[in-house]
Amino acid sequence: MLVLLVLALAAAMLLFASTNDRLARVFENLVASWTADPAVKAKAAKQKAIAKLITETETGSVVPTAEGADAVAGNALLPISTLPVEAARPFLMPTISQVQATNAQRCLTQAIYYEAATEPDAGKAAVAQVILNRMRHPAYPNTVCGVIYQGSSRPGCQFSFACDGAMSRPPVPALWRRAAEIARAALSGHVETSVGMATHYHANYVLPRWAPKLTKIEQIGAHIFYRWPGSWGKPRAFSDAYAGAEWIPAFSQLYHGGPAIEGLPGEIVPIDAIAPVRDPTDRRTDIDVGGRVDVSKGWIPNIPDPTQSKSRFDSLTTQQGTQAVSEPQSDK
């Protein structure tokens, strides 16, 4: 009798739910929770927890629990994990194109310089390793520049130099050259084994709220390195393929500090800013803009066909020189 009553009640609920969308969704979720595979439910719960942790570790969404001397003391109380540090696989920059390789090299050099210019070489290499680790992890973009400039058009980007105006400061040539050397090594297979699968770091004079939730690996110089807890911090989780589309955002598209710029979700909002600082190792001419010739500077692209005669080639190049460097004649 009780069974029949329960069945009748369920049928009545189903009939009523069919005419009420909100109740129908509640009923469907209730049935799904009764019938779902426990393994599927556990996986879904884990994904939800990971998503929450990603949100909590977004730079712009947290305020440090301590700064200065209090942070140094608090960081010292967080123990370094006693689990083995598992090294990342070497990354070899594929030869997709010279442009992609150059952009990746430039982005990584910028990150190493502006994040760790005065750190020891191991600290510089560790920053590069964090970037390459993120590039292979499903929580992040799958290019070098994509990782470095993630969120750079708004406050709270992933790497502070990309949104705090730091790149308006001219680089110190010697430190830039060293950063470039370490970037080339990282893109040629060097692995900084001391930080393993680290995906996060911060300076020891701040204590982020997320620090106790991640696995502390090592401190090198002023930076403390962490990996994701559990399986998400294990080598098998770093399985994403390199995407290969390396793109460096224009300097005017970066956030430069100050009040937030309002825009549509995901929109890059251009803002007025000073011109980007010239890379001290960049030997291109002033008319070379991003690898392209700027015709407004007086140079008119006109390349003869290789099958044309040498006299035609000489004639065209002479014309180019005359247009590009012509000056008023002296009266003398």
Phi, psi and omega in degrees: 000316180296321180297316180296322179296317179297318180295321179294320179295318179297318179296320179295319178296318180297318180295318180290323181296329181296341180253005181224107186300316183295316179293326179297318180294319177298317181295319179296317180294323179295316178295319181297321180293332179283325189259350185295145176295131180305325180293321178294318179297319180294320179295318179296319179296322179294317179297322178295319180294320179294317179300321179295321181291321177301314180300319182291334182265001173295128186305320186281354186256004184230155173240132181304144176284339179203157177220164177067219183298324179296322179291318178301316179293317180295320178296324180294334180281340178281118185287147172282138182300141177269358178289153179301142176272115182266123184285149177285161174286147176298147174247126177247118182299117180291152181273067178288308175197160179294326180296314181296317180296319180294317179297316179299317178298317181294315180299315183292322176298316178301314182297315180297317182294306188283340178265332191211030185303322183260007176280161175297165182303323178297324178291321176296314180296327179293321176298317177299322180294320177301317181296315180291325176297314179299320182302331182265357186261142183294348180279353189225168174300159186253030172226161180296307181294325179298319177295313186293320184260016178299123179073017187284351179270006182217165175296149176082038178289171185290322178241117195302327183297337184281351182218015179242010179082008183299329184287357173283349178273130180298136178290151172278118188308315183295318179290325177296316180299319180293320177299320179294322179297317181290324177296316179299319180297316180297322180280355179250014173111357179291137179241127174272094189291339185294335181253001173052237183263031183301138176236356183220151169203162175206161177288151184288350180269008169230152177234096180292154179295334183278347186307314181292345183272348178255171181265114181285128185255309189196157169241129177234118184062233181267358185255138177249132188248144184223157170237166174298146177285157174066208186294335180290346177256009180267155184306324183293341179284340183269069191246359181290143179278151176293129185278327172088351181266084183276125183222130179257119180294150177297149181302324181289346180270353180274150173282137186242026181087174182087193183297148181296147177264125182281141177194179178289155179303128178081357183278137173274117186261114179293142177225154179286135180204169177288161183294151180295149180288138180289131175299123184296342179263002183277114183258016180289159178286164182292340179271358179270108182251106179061032180085002180242150179280129179268106185292344180290348181270005175107356180260126181252110180300123179203086187262121181293152174293137182302338181279351180286162185288160179297325180297322178295317178300312181299321180297314181294316181293327176295318178298317180300315181297321180295318181287327187281326188238011183299140180227157177301138181283145178285154178285346183286000000 
